[in-house]
Amino acid sequence: MYKELVNGTFVPQDISYPTLMKKHVKKHSSYFQPIFEAISNSLEATSGKDDVITIRINKAKTLNQEQYSFLSVDIIDTGIGFNDDNFGRLRRLYDESKGQNNFGTGRVQYLHFFNNTDIYSVFEEEGLKYKRRIVLSKNFYATQKSVIWSSEKEVVDIATPIGTMVSFYYPLNDEDQEKYNELTTIELRDRILIHYLSRFCLNRDNLQQIKLECYINSIHNKDSDQIITGKDIPQPDYTDSVQVNYSKISVDGNTIIKTPNTEEFIINSYSLPCSIQKRNEVKLTSKNETVEVSGIDFSLIKDSPKINNSYLLFLISSSYLTQQDSDLRGQLAIYSRKDFLKKRNLFSGEEQILTDDIEEKVTSSITTHYKSISKVKESFEAQIDELAEMFSLDRTVLNEVGYKAGDSDQSILKKVYEYNADISAKHDAGIKSVMDSLKELTPSSKDFKKKLNEKVKKVSELVPQINRTELVRYISKRKIILDLMQKTLDKQLDCQQKNSKGKKINHESFLHNILFS
């Protein structure tokens, strides 16, 4: 039960939390995120199988006997507690002392989701044990210019166990309240297993014991108890590693080119019962937790059938993913080819790993190992071939624009036509630029033929590859010659305009040189 604030002070802070929460560290899309943030802190504060993390859902009965009202959720651990060092990190936003790209912004998710986050902690320092209470709330800021209240630390009996309890009270959003009302220990256990599976697998033999409990009107409902131990964590079904190339924008800014530099990505596959895993999934991981990457799509694998009556979970890890982890824990900033090209001005010479290349390499590895998934891929590629043949689509262009399982024919055709339109617009603009520059030529100059051929070559290069033939070159040159003759007759050449000395210009000689160039 939440208690009033007694014998404490608000912690002064130099940052505007309303602005921070509105513009920089926004609310996460998942209502599990504040719980995951607290569990992550507990996992970091504890050392292994001798420690216990207890997650307690507190609810109250309603007039409808089949429904319950969410009161709070507690995350309790036997870790080192909020000693002065840890409390200092809590006070300092963007503190990097934890390492692992951990900037301490998880607390902002507490503020986004709950009116009050109440922390009770017992810790040991210099041979003595202390307790302190910390409360977080964005509602403090209006009057106190702070979101943190802390009691003074008090000495307690040396026999008092160390540890921390984080309690979340009063969801700020009605939709979140409804979701928390329905939350069960079974669902939360499954979510925790999937979210932390990478971490749990790495620490399978030294995993903390994680208990999940539910209390109704402060009475422990033991029938709902759940537990997670090292025995619940599966061994990998298969493991592979792939090298993914970096990409950069070409010098002309029009295309993306792969560089020789690569990053290693590790693939671990786990066969899970259908009660936990509802379909095949591929998840990227950072800091040993699953993360979301906008725009990445493994529909081909997700839509594949069960294997041996189980679904597969593929976890993809890489040091590169951890480096890209943002302030919003669990969401990575990685670009697709389309967005990379669209935002080319932000990446002058910079190399990036793109989601399309991660998809390609990971999918290739998985389909090579699992024949049933490979058959799904072959069937989909056959459909793409049929579409390409029917509408005379260039397979190179199809690969460039990208397509995914589940894309409709209309969606794929739209991508191709938009891509072709964009390329045509760039090429046409380039051709016009060359034509506009014809007036700079001087037909009587010794290097006239050379410069003219350079412009012909530029126009030829700007014509799409599929039409780049000798006929196109001839037509291009013919067009340029005609335009240049017209400009000569109209006296629009720069050399004709700049004849300041009054010298007589032999226009016939100009025309002769143009015709026989």
DOBANU-132558 format. One record per residue (C-alpha): x, y, z. Coordinates in Angstrom, 3 decimals. Last residue first. Layout:
<recs>
rec c1=X	c2=Y	c3=Z
...
</recs>
This chain:
<recs>
rec c1=32.144	c2=16.472	c3=-85.422
rec c1=31.193	c2=16.953	c3=-89.088
rec c1=27.957	c2=18.849	c3=-88.586
rec c1=29.232	c2=20.915	c3=-85.638
rec c1=32.477	c2=21.903	c3=-87.325
rec c1=30.628	c2=22.969	c3=-90.501
rec c1=28.063	c2=24.954	c3=-88.491
rec c1=30.759	c2=26.916	c3=-86.708
rec c1=32.626	c2=27.527	c3=-89.976
rec c1=29.423	c2=28.898	c3=-91.495
rec c1=29.030	c2=31.178	c3=-88.482
rec c1=32.397	c2=32.827	c3=-89.232
rec c1=32.377	c2=35.490	c3=-86.537
rec c1=33.565	c2=38.959	c3=-87.442
rec c1=35.555	c2=40.549	c3=-84.661
rec c1=33.794	c2=43.349	c3=-82.798
rec c1=36.169	c2=43.205	c3=-79.853
rec c1=33.346	c2=42.329	c3=-77.388
rec c1=32.438	c2=38.986	c3=-78.915
rec c1=31.072	c2=37.675	c3=-75.590
rec c1=27.562	c2=36.733	c3=-76.815
rec c1=28.829	c2=34.658	c3=-79.732
rec c1=31.329	c2=32.809	c3=-77.539
rec c1=28.546	c2=32.191	c3=-75.000
rec c1=26.446	c2=30.502	c3=-77.665
rec c1=22.969	c2=31.996	c3=-78.159
rec c1=23.470	c2=33.323	c3=-81.700
rec c1=20.072	c2=31.949	c3=-82.810
rec c1=21.799	c2=30.028	c3=-85.615
rec c1=24.379	c2=28.713	c3=-83.142
rec c1=21.695	c2=27.734	c3=-80.586
rec c1=19.846	c2=25.876	c3=-83.336
rec c1=23.013	c2=24.056	c3=-84.376
rec c1=23.683	c2=23.033	c3=-80.764
rec c1=20.159	c2=21.685	c3=-80.335
rec c1=20.439	c2=19.664	c3=-83.535
rec c1=23.841	c2=18.292	c3=-82.578
rec c1=22.606	c2=17.381	c3=-79.059
rec c1=19.596	c2=15.486	c3=-80.388
rec c1=21.717	c2=13.638	c3=-82.942
rec c1=24.218	c2=12.699	c3=-80.231
rec c1=21.493	c2=11.231	c3=-78.060
rec c1=19.941	c2=9.401	c3=-80.995
rec c1=23.301	c2=7.877	c3=-81.917
rec c1=24.033	c2=6.881	c3=-78.328
rec c1=20.585	c2=5.328	c3=-78.023
rec c1=21.202	c2=3.327	c3=-81.180
rec c1=24.577	c2=2.223	c3=-79.865
rec c1=22.840	c2=0.759	c3=-76.868
rec c1=21.966	c2=1.885	c3=-73.319
rec c1=18.308	c2=1.044	c3=-73.215
rec c1=18.376	c2=-1.449	c3=-70.293
rec c1=20.974	c2=0.653	c3=-68.513
rec c1=18.690	c2=3.662	c3=-68.105
rec c1=19.842	c2=6.782	c3=-70.042
rec c1=22.064	c2=8.949	c3=-67.844
rec c1=25.209	c2=7.326	c3=-69.188
rec c1=24.268	c2=8.251	c3=-72.758
rec c1=23.724	c2=11.889	c3=-71.761
rec c1=27.129	c2=12.004	c3=-70.089
rec c1=28.799	c2=10.407	c3=-73.107
rec c1=27.260	c2=12.950	c3=-75.449
rec c1=28.545	c2=15.690	c3=-73.153
rec c1=32.042	c2=14.260	c3=-73.242
rec c1=31.787	c2=13.894	c3=-77.016
rec c1=31.105	c2=17.617	c3=-77.312
rec c1=34.068	c2=18.445	c3=-75.106
rec c1=36.386	c2=16.350	c3=-77.255
rec c1=35.010	c2=17.723	c3=-80.530
rec c1=35.389	c2=21.321	c3=-79.332
rec c1=38.965	c2=20.846	c3=-78.120
rec c1=40.480	c2=22.973	c3=-80.895
rec c1=37.942	c2=25.753	c3=-80.506
rec c1=35.835	c2=26.867	c3=-83.471
rec c1=32.643	c2=25.183	c3=-82.172
rec c1=32.779	c2=27.041	c3=-78.803
rec c1=30.702	c2=25.145	c3=-76.212
rec c1=29.083	c2=26.914	c3=-73.200
rec c1=25.738	c2=26.993	c3=-74.973
rec c1=25.600	c2=23.226	c3=-74.649
rec c1=25.268	c2=23.506	c3=-70.823
rec c1=21.475	c2=23.554	c3=-70.892
rec c1=21.506	c2=20.233	c3=-72.705
rec c1=23.723	c2=18.685	c3=-70.024
rec c1=21.429	c2=19.951	c3=-67.234
rec c1=18.408	c2=18.638	c3=-69.124
rec c1=20.017	c2=15.206	c3=-69.275
rec c1=20.644	c2=15.267	c3=-65.519
rec c1=17.049	c2=16.265	c3=-64.780
rec c1=15.896	c2=13.422	c3=-67.021
rec c1=18.138	c2=10.970	c3=-65.165
rec c1=16.900	c2=12.063	c3=-61.740
rec c1=13.250	c2=11.960	c3=-62.820
rec c1=13.731	c2=8.562	c3=-64.446
rec c1=15.287	c2=7.154	c3=-61.257
rec c1=12.388	c2=8.423	c3=-59.136
rec c1=9.801	c2=7.120	c3=-61.597
rec c1=11.523	c2=3.731	c3=-61.706
rec c1=11.492	c2=3.482	c3=-57.897
rec c1=7.854	c2=4.577	c3=-57.705
rec c1=6.949	c2=2.004	c3=-60.364
rec c1=8.817	c2=-0.776	c3=-58.564
rec c1=7.357	c2=0.035	c3=-55.138
rec c1=3.837	c2=0.271	c3=-56.570
rec c1=4.258	c2=-3.093	c3=-58.307
rec c1=5.233	c2=-4.705	c3=-54.992
rec c1=2.279	c2=-3.180	c3=-53.110
rec c1=-0.187	c2=-4.104	c3=-55.855
rec c1=1.047	c2=-7.700	c3=-55.909
rec c1=0.446	c2=-7.825	c3=-52.141
rec c1=3.350	c2=-8.013	c3=-49.708
rec c1=2.920	c2=-10.939	c3=-47.292
rec c1=6.428	c2=-12.210	c3=-47.746
rec c1=8.666	c2=-9.210	c3=-48.271
rec c1=9.839	c2=-7.096	c3=-51.163
rec c1=12.878	c2=-4.925	c3=-51.711
rec c1=13.315	c2=-1.896	c3=-53.976
rec c1=16.754	c2=-3.079	c3=-55.137
rec c1=15.784	c2=-6.740	c3=-55.485
rec c1=12.853	c2=-5.786	c3=-57.702
rec c1=15.087	c2=-3.426	c3=-59.699
rec c1=17.547	c2=-6.239	c3=-60.369
rec c1=14.647	c2=-8.536	c3=-61.348
rec c1=13.640	c2=-6.005	c3=-64.054
rec c1=9.863	c2=-6.180	c3=-64.406
rec c1=8.280	c2=-7.269	c3=-67.685
rec c1=4.748	c2=-7.125	c3=-66.202
rec c1=3.834	c2=-10.815	c3=-66.494
rec c1=7.432	c2=-12.030	c3=-66.198
rec c1=8.121	c2=-10.071	c3=-62.998
rec c1=4.834	c2=-11.219	c3=-61.431
rec c1=5.594	c2=-14.877	c3=-62.241
rec c1=9.108	c2=-14.502	c3=-60.827
rec c1=7.663	c2=-12.959	c3=-57.643
rec c1=5.270	c2=-15.896	c3=-57.240
rec c1=8.167	c2=-18.322	c3=-57.699
rec c1=10.095	c2=-16.405	c3=-55.013
rec c1=7.195	c2=-17.003	c3=-52.603
rec c1=7.156	c2=-20.751	c3=-53.271
rec c1=10.934	c2=-20.957	c3=-52.854
rec c1=10.742	c2=-19.087	c3=-49.538
rec c1=8.041	c2=-21.409	c3=-48.204
rec c1=10.142	c2=-24.396	c3=-49.305
rec c1=13.153	c2=-22.984	c3=-47.427
rec c1=11.049	c2=-22.764	c3=-44.261
rec c1=10.360	c2=-26.515	c3=-44.502
rec c1=14.049	c2=-27.139	c3=-45.292
rec c1=15.323	c2=-25.541	c3=-42.086
rec c1=19.110	c2=-24.991	c3=-42.152
rec c1=19.419	c2=-23.171	c3=-45.477
rec c1=16.224	c2=-21.233	c3=-44.800
rec c1=17.657	c2=-19.970	c3=-41.511
rec c1=21.000	c2=-18.874	c3=-42.961
rec c1=19.436	c2=-17.113	c3=-45.954
rec c1=16.874	c2=-15.390	c3=-43.730
rec c1=19.646	c2=-14.044	c3=-41.480
rec c1=21.719	c2=-12.755	c3=-44.404
rec c1=18.813	c2=-11.095	c3=-46.226
rec c1=17.134	c2=-9.619	c3=-43.149
rec c1=20.408	c2=-8.119	c3=-41.867
rec c1=21.020	c2=-6.685	c3=-45.345
rec c1=17.564	c2=-5.098	c3=-45.482
rec c1=17.966	c2=-3.689	c3=-41.952
rec c1=21.019	c2=-1.673	c3=-43.008
rec c1=24.471	c2=-1.638	c3=-41.391
rec c1=25.815	c2=1.887	c3=-41.722
rec c1=28.878	c2=3.645	c3=-43.137
rec c1=29.223	c2=7.431	c3=-43.044
rec c1=30.565	c2=9.275	c3=-46.099
rec c1=28.041	c2=12.086	c3=-45.607
rec c1=25.282	c2=10.325	c3=-43.704
rec c1=22.684	c2=12.939	c3=-42.734
rec c1=22.327	c2=14.206	c3=-46.321
rec c1=21.389	c2=10.695	c3=-47.462
rec c1=18.120	c2=10.770	c3=-45.498
rec c1=16.038	c2=9.295	c3=-48.339
rec c1=18.828	c2=6.896	c3=-49.236
rec c1=19.091	c2=5.549	c3=-45.692
rec c1=15.297	c2=5.527	c3=-45.391
rec c1=14.908	c2=3.298	c3=-48.472
rec c1=17.845	c2=1.042	c3=-47.619
rec c1=16.406	c2=0.511	c3=-44.124
rec c1=17.918	c2=2.309	c3=-41.154
rec c1=18.886	c2=1.133	c3=-37.680
rec c1=18.041	c2=3.086	c3=-34.511
rec c1=17.238	c2=0.394	c3=-31.965
rec c1=14.313	c2=0.248	c3=-29.531
rec c1=14.535	c2=-1.828	c3=-26.351
rec c1=15.730	c2=0.937	c3=-24.058
rec c1=14.561	c2=4.339	c3=-25.220
rec c1=17.912	c2=6.100	c3=-24.855
rec c1=19.005	c2=4.291	c3=-28.012
rec c1=20.762	c2=0.996	c3=-28.657
rec c1=22.937	c2=1.286	c3=-31.795
rec c1=26.120	c2=0.075	c3=-30.079
rec c1=24.218	c2=-2.927	c3=-28.707
rec c1=23.121	c2=-3.860	c3=-32.211
rec c1=26.702	c2=-3.622	c3=-33.519
rec c1=27.928	c2=-5.964	c3=-30.779
rec c1=25.703	c2=-8.538	c3=-32.413
rec c1=22.799	c2=-10.762	c3=-31.419
rec c1=19.963	c2=-12.385	c3=-33.343
rec c1=17.526	c2=-14.597	c3=-31.444
rec c1=15.433	c2=-17.013	c3=-33.489
rec c1=12.340	c2=-18.404	c3=-31.788
rec c1=10.923	c2=-21.533	c3=-33.367
rec c1=7.465	c2=-23.026	c3=-33.032
rec c1=6.892	c2=-26.592	c3=-31.968
rec c1=4.982	c2=-29.575	c3=-33.370
rec c1=8.160	c2=-31.007	c3=-34.927
rec c1=8.522	c2=-27.808	c3=-36.969
rec c1=5.538	c2=-25.473	c3=-37.072
rec c1=4.631	c2=-23.837	c3=-40.366
rec c1=6.169	c2=-20.711	c3=-41.974
rec c1=4.354	c2=-17.373	c3=-41.721
rec c1=6.828	c2=-15.925	c3=-39.227
rec c1=9.763	c2=-17.002	c3=-41.384
rec c1=8.583	c2=-15.228	c3=-44.517
rec c1=7.266	c2=-12.325	c3=-42.460
rec c1=10.770	c2=-11.486	c3=-41.193
rec c1=10.382	c2=-7.714	c3=-41.351
rec c1=12.600	c2=-4.898	c3=-40.139
rec c1=10.964	c2=-1.501	c3=-40.500
rec c1=11.403	c2=-0.278	c3=-36.938
rec c1=13.748	c2=-2.372	c3=-34.842
rec c1=12.380	c2=-3.665	c3=-31.543
rec c1=14.555	c2=-5.255	c3=-28.870
rec c1=15.017	c2=-8.609	c3=-27.154
rec c1=17.307	c2=-8.530	c3=-24.130
rec c1=20.909	c2=-9.735	c3=-23.763
rec c1=22.261	c2=-6.150	c3=-23.807
rec c1=20.750	c2=-5.937	c3=-27.286
rec c1=18.730	c2=-8.587	c3=-29.074
rec c1=17.041	c2=-8.909	c3=-32.454
rec c1=13.981	c2=-11.109	c3=-32.672
rec c1=12.916	c2=-13.633	c3=-35.309
rec c1=9.612	c2=-15.359	c3=-34.708
rec c1=7.862	c2=-18.617	c3=-35.552
rec c1=4.316	c2=-18.629	c3=-34.222
rec c1=2.402	c2=-18.740	c3=-30.915
rec c1=5.443	c2=-19.391	c3=-28.715
rec c1=4.671	c2=-20.024	c3=-25.057
rec c1=1.840	c2=-22.584	c3=-25.179
rec c1=3.075	c2=-23.666	c3=-28.623
rec c1=6.150	c2=-25.204	c3=-27.010
rec c1=9.529	c2=-23.691	c3=-27.880
rec c1=12.343	c2=-24.761	c3=-30.223
rec c1=15.166	c2=-22.258	c3=-29.871
rec c1=17.390	c2=-20.901	c3=-32.665
rec c1=20.529	c2=-18.846	c3=-32.035
rec c1=21.852	c2=-16.572	c3=-34.787
rec c1=25.034	c2=-14.540	c3=-34.228
rec c1=25.707	c2=-11.419	c3=-36.310
rec c1=29.279	c2=-10.459	c3=-37.180
rec c1=29.927	c2=-6.997	c3=-38.582
rec c1=31.443	c2=-6.203	c3=-41.962
rec c1=33.686	c2=-3.746	c3=-43.804
rec c1=34.211	c2=-4.416	c3=-47.519
rec c1=31.740	c2=-1.624	c3=-48.418
rec c1=28.300	c2=-2.021	c3=-49.980
rec c1=27.052	c2=0.732	c3=-52.266
rec c1=23.863	c2=2.759	c3=-52.007
rec c1=22.755	c2=4.910	c3=-54.928
rec c1=22.047	c2=8.495	c3=-55.953
rec c1=24.378	c2=10.565	c3=-53.776
rec c1=26.902	c2=11.124	c3=-56.578
rec c1=29.683	c2=9.842	c3=-54.313
rec c1=27.709	c2=6.715	c3=-53.441
rec c1=25.938	c2=6.486	c3=-50.060
rec c1=27.363	c2=3.919	c3=-47.671
rec c1=26.766	c2=0.310	c3=-46.719
rec c1=28.298	c2=-2.000	c3=-44.110
rec c1=28.419	c2=-5.687	c3=-44.886
rec c1=26.771	c2=-8.389	c3=-42.769
rec c1=28.806	c2=-11.451	c3=-41.775
rec c1=26.789	c2=-14.427	c3=-40.601
rec c1=27.015	c2=-16.679	c3=-37.538
rec c1=25.145	c2=-19.910	c3=-36.838
rec c1=23.611	c2=-21.759	c3=-33.910
rec c1=21.024	c2=-24.561	c3=-33.880
rec c1=18.345	c2=-25.906	c3=-31.566
rec c1=19.801	c2=-23.804	c3=-28.758
rec c1=19.364	c2=-25.292	c3=-25.254
rec c1=16.094	c2=-24.555	c3=-23.524
rec c1=15.602	c2=-22.505	c3=-20.335
rec c1=13.114	c2=-23.873	c3=-17.830
rec c1=15.787	c2=-25.742	c3=-15.868
rec c1=17.603	c2=-22.457	c3=-15.203
rec c1=14.668	c2=-21.320	c3=-13.086
rec c1=11.398	c2=-19.481	c3=-13.700
rec c1=8.488	c2=-19.764	c3=-11.287
rec c1=4.728	c2=-19.313	c3=-11.293
rec c1=2.220	c2=-18.950	c3=-8.470
rec c1=-1.446	c2=-18.649	c3=-9.488
rec c1=-2.715	c2=-21.365	c3=-7.141
rec c1=-0.939	c2=-19.607	c3=-4.275
rec c1=-3.401	c2=-16.706	c3=-4.274
rec c1=-1.735	c2=-14.677	c3=-1.502
rec c1=-4.261	c2=-12.520	c3=0.320
rec c1=-3.708	c2=-8.716	c3=0.219
rec c1=-7.142	c2=-8.132	c3=-1.378
rec c1=-6.087	c2=-10.557	c3=-4.116
rec c1=-2.327	c2=-11.205	c3=-4.188
rec c1=-0.607	c2=-12.728	c3=-7.223
rec c1=2.857	c2=-14.257	c3=-7.281
rec c1=5.693	c2=-14.667	c3=-9.796
rec c1=9.030	c2=-16.088	c3=-8.688
rec c1=12.335	c2=-15.720	c3=-10.506
rec c1=15.267	c2=-17.803	c3=-9.303
rec c1=18.454	c2=-16.152	c3=-10.518
rec c1=20.267	c2=-18.011	c3=-13.292
rec c1=23.731	c2=-19.469	c3=-12.867
rec c1=23.624	c2=-22.504	c3=-15.173
rec c1=21.379	c2=-20.837	c3=-17.780
rec c1=23.330	c2=-17.568	c3=-17.798
rec c1=23.707	c2=-17.178	c3=-21.576
rec c1=20.312	c2=-18.761	c3=-22.121
rec c1=18.686	c2=-16.460	c3=-19.567
rec c1=20.135	c2=-13.354	c3=-21.232
rec c1=18.882	c2=-14.432	c3=-24.662
rec c1=15.536	c2=-15.543	c3=-23.247
rec c1=14.974	c2=-12.215	c3=-21.503
rec c1=11.962	c2=-10.944	c3=-23.452
rec c1=10.662	c2=-14.439	c3=-24.278
rec c1=10.807	c2=-15.748	c3=-20.720
rec c1=9.543	c2=-12.458	c3=-19.261
rec c1=6.519	c2=-12.490	c3=-21.559
rec c1=5.736	c2=-16.111	c3=-20.690
rec c1=5.966	c2=-15.383	c3=-16.969
rec c1=3.794	c2=-12.266	c3=-17.351
rec c1=1.087	c2=-14.251	c3=-19.121
rec c1=1.083	c2=-16.944	c3=-16.439
rec c1=1.219	c2=-14.417	c3=-13.577
rec c1=-1.873	c2=-12.701	c3=-14.945
rec c1=-2.500	c2=-9.224	c3=-16.356
rec c1=-6.169	c2=-8.450	c3=-17.031
rec c1=-6.388	c2=-5.430	c3=-14.714
rec c1=-2.962	c2=-4.330	c3=-16.011
rec c1=-4.424	c2=-4.113	c3=-19.512
rec c1=-7.421	c2=-2.124	c3=-18.295
rec c1=-5.164	c2=0.291	c3=-16.399
rec c1=-3.013	c2=0.728	c3=-19.508
rec c1=-6.099	c2=1.775	c3=-21.453
rec c1=-7.049	c2=4.201	c3=-18.678
rec c1=-3.611	c2=5.866	c3=-18.744
rec c1=-1.823	c2=7.147	c3=-15.634
rec c1=-1.501	c2=3.743	c3=-13.966
rec c1=-1.860	c2=4.109	c3=-10.171
rec c1=1.004	c2=2.455	c3=-8.270
rec c1=4.271	c2=0.754	c3=-9.283
rec c1=6.316	c2=-0.850	c3=-6.518
rec c1=10.095	c2=-1.374	c3=-6.515
rec c1=11.364	c2=-3.527	c3=-3.631
rec c1=15.097	c2=-3.676	c3=-2.958
rec c1=17.502	c2=-5.996	c3=-1.173
rec c1=19.632	c2=-6.474	c3=1.925
rec c1=18.463	c2=-8.775	c3=4.704
rec c1=18.251	c2=-7.153	c3=8.165
rec c1=20.708	c2=-8.876	c3=10.550
rec c1=22.799	c2=-5.696	c3=10.938
rec c1=19.760	c2=-3.935	c3=12.453
rec c1=18.939	c2=-0.717	c3=10.632
rec c1=20.707	c2=2.635	c3=10.192
rec c1=18.597	c2=5.238	c3=8.420
rec c1=19.051	c2=6.870	c3=5.013
rec c1=17.190	c2=10.160	c3=4.740
rec c1=14.030	c2=9.867	c3=2.705
rec c1=14.067	c2=10.552	c3=-0.996
rec c1=11.759	c2=12.343	c3=-3.422
rec c1=12.487	c2=12.328	c3=-7.135
rec c1=10.571	c2=14.047	c3=-9.957
rec c1=11.939	c2=17.526	c3=-9.272
rec c1=10.958	c2=21.097	c3=-10.012
rec c1=9.050	c2=20.963	c3=-6.681
rec c1=5.617	c2=22.375	c3=-7.530
rec c1=4.992	c2=21.265	c3=-11.113
rec c1=7.652	c2=18.532	c3=-10.946
rec c1=6.091	c2=16.367	c3=-8.247
rec c1=3.432	c2=15.171	c3=-10.700
rec c1=6.142	c2=13.377	c3=-12.692
rec c1=6.413	c2=10.895	c3=-9.844
rec c1=9.303	c2=8.933	c3=-8.318
rec c1=9.514	c2=7.895	c3=-4.676
rec c1=12.674	c2=6.771	c3=-2.873
rec c1=12.810	c2=5.128	c3=0.553
rec c1=16.032	c2=4.407	c3=2.408
rec c1=17.401	c2=1.663	c3=4.622
rec c1=20.863	c2=1.232	c3=6.088
rec c1=23.209	c2=-1.571	c3=7.090
rec c1=26.620	c2=-0.978	c3=8.607
rec c1=30.034	c2=-2.494	c3=7.827
rec c1=31.209	c2=0.345	c3=5.606
rec c1=28.035	c2=0.378	c3=3.522
rec c1=25.260	c2=-2.219	c3=3.335
rec c1=21.901	c2=-1.860	c3=1.646
rec c1=18.166	c2=-1.983	c3=2.396
rec c1=15.802	c2=-0.531	c3=-0.213
rec c1=12.217	c2=0.623	c3=-0.488
rec c1=11.196	c2=2.126	c3=-3.835
rec c1=7.770	c2=3.609	c3=-4.611
rec c1=6.927	c2=4.519	c3=-8.203
rec c1=3.909	c2=6.806	c3=-8.235
rec c1=1.635	c2=8.145	c3=-10.983
rec c1=2.545	c2=5.295	c3=-13.270
rec c1=3.191	c2=4.810	c3=-16.998
rec c1=5.270	c2=7.739	c3=-18.236
rec c1=7.098	c2=8.298	c3=-14.951
rec c1=8.202	c2=4.665	c3=-14.705
rec c1=9.299	c2=4.909	c3=-18.361
rec c1=11.506	c2=7.855	c3=-17.339
rec c1=13.181	c2=5.546	c3=-14.806
rec c1=14.615	c2=3.568	c3=-17.702
rec c1=16.711	c2=6.586	c3=-18.718
rec c1=19.760	c2=5.424	c3=-16.760
rec c1=22.133	c2=5.634	c3=-19.720
rec c1=22.995	c2=1.954	c3=-20.170
rec c1=25.098	c2=1.671	c3=-23.320
rec c1=26.562	c2=-1.510	c3=-21.785
rec c1=28.264	c2=0.583	c3=-19.070
rec c1=26.798	c2=1.065	c3=-15.592
rec c1=28.775	c2=4.305	c3=-15.217
rec c1=27.021	c2=5.900	c3=-18.179
rec c1=24.760	c2=8.379	c3=-16.326
rec c1=22.317	c2=9.847	c3=-18.817
rec c1=20.175	c2=11.260	c3=-15.983
rec c1=21.934	c2=11.685	c3=-12.659
rec c1=19.791	c2=11.157	c3=-9.544
rec c1=19.429	c2=7.404	c3=-10.120
rec c1=23.188	c2=7.116	c3=-10.597
rec c1=23.751	c2=8.821	c3=-7.240
rec c1=21.326	c2=6.383	c3=-5.614
rec c1=23.383	c2=3.520	c3=-7.016
rec c1=26.600	c2=4.959	c3=-5.573
rec c1=24.994	c2=5.847	c3=-2.212
rec c1=23.573	c2=2.352	c3=-1.760
rec c1=20.276	c2=1.506	c3=-3.409
rec c1=20.278	c2=-2.247	c3=-2.901
rec c1=22.900	c2=-4.977	c3=-3.364
rec c1=20.468	c2=-7.557	c3=-4.706
rec c1=17.898	c2=-9.762	c3=-2.979
rec c1=15.124	c2=-8.646	c3=-5.295
rec c1=11.513	c2=-7.486	c3=-5.156
rec c1=9.509	c2=-6.242	c3=-8.146
rec c1=6.065	c2=-5.141	c3=-6.917
rec c1=2.973	c2=-4.528	c3=-9.053
rec c1=0.122	c2=-2.310	c3=-7.941
rec c1=-3.629	c2=-2.014	c3=-7.486
rec c1=-5.159	c2=-3.681	c3=-10.541
rec c1=-8.905	c2=-4.222	c3=-10.334
rec c1=-10.255	c2=-7.754	c3=-10.600
rec c1=-12.988	c2=-9.336	c3=-12.693
rec c1=-14.841	c2=-12.649	c3=-12.401
rec c1=-16.611	c2=-11.708	c3=-9.157
rec c1=-18.132	c2=-8.601	c3=-10.750
rec c1=-18.515	c2=-6.281	c3=-7.777
rec c1=-14.733	c2=-5.911	c3=-7.884
rec c1=-11.998	c2=-7.786	c3=-6.069
rec c1=-8.643	c2=-6.080	c3=-5.569
rec c1=-5.307	c2=-6.725	c3=-7.236
rec c1=-1.605	c2=-6.923	c3=-6.387
rec c1=0.799	c2=-8.542	c3=-8.836
rec c1=4.040	c2=-9.662	c3=-7.156
rec c1=7.296	c2=-10.211	c3=-8.985
rec c1=9.924	c2=-11.920	c3=-6.834
rec c1=13.601	c2=-11.964	c3=-7.791
rec c1=15.715	c2=-14.453	c3=-5.809
rec c1=19.497	c2=-14.689	c3=-5.516
rec c1=21.663	c2=-17.789	c3=-4.986
rec c1=21.365	c2=-18.629	c3=-8.693
rec c1=23.126	c2=-15.478	c3=-9.838
rec c1=24.675	c2=-12.103	c3=-8.998
rec c1=21.909	c2=-9.636	c3=-8.251
rec c1=21.806	c2=-5.882	c3=-8.940
rec c1=21.941	c2=-6.315	c3=-12.721
rec c1=19.043	c2=-8.780	c3=-12.725
rec c1=17.117	c2=-6.443	c3=-10.431
rec c1=17.725	c2=-3.479	c3=-12.748
rec c1=16.521	c2=-5.532	c3=-15.709
rec c1=13.426	c2=-6.537	c3=-13.712
rec c1=12.651	c2=-2.858	c3=-13.035
rec c1=13.004	c2=-1.925	c3=-16.705
rec c1=10.953	c2=-4.980	c3=-17.715
rec c1=8.131	c2=-3.857	c3=-15.431
rec c1=8.301	c2=-0.351	c3=-16.906
rec c1=8.207	c2=-1.907	c3=-20.413
rec c1=5.262	c2=-4.286	c3=-19.986
rec c1=2.804	c2=-1.588	c3=-21.115
rec c1=4.447	c2=-1.754	c3=-24.542
rec c1=4.600	c2=1.272	c3=-26.887
rec c1=7.242	c2=3.050	c3=-24.821
rec c1=6.537	c2=6.593	c3=-23.696
rec c1=8.960	c2=9.143	c3=-25.094
rec c1=12.513	c2=9.870	c3=-24.021
rec c1=13.404	c2=12.934	c3=-26.091
rec c1=10.550	c2=15.273	c3=-26.990
rec c1=7.668	c2=14.936	c3=-24.544
rec c1=9.402	c2=13.141	c3=-21.701
rec c1=12.460	c2=15.400	c3=-21.768
rec c1=10.324	c2=18.523	c3=-22.081
rec c1=8.198	c2=17.556	c3=-19.048
rec c1=11.391	c2=16.466	c3=-17.218
rec c1=13.121	c2=19.830	c3=-17.487
rec c1=16.657	c2=19.035	c3=-16.346
rec c1=18.738	c2=20.635	c3=-13.607
rec c1=17.573	c2=18.491	c3=-10.706
rec c1=17.121	c2=19.072	c3=-6.964
rec c1=16.137	c2=15.901	c3=-4.996
rec c1=12.947	c2=16.406	c3=-3.023
rec c1=13.371	c2=15.887	c3=0.705
rec c1=12.507	c2=13.291	c3=3.334
rec c1=10.978	c2=12.677	c3=6.717
rec c1=7.520	c2=11.480	c3=5.599
rec c1=5.909	c2=11.026	c3=2.176
rec c1=2.509	c2=9.364	c3=2.425
rec c1=2.199	c2=5.605	c3=2.048
rec c1=1.318	c2=3.420	c3=-0.946
rec c1=0.000	c2=0.000	c3=0.000
</recs>
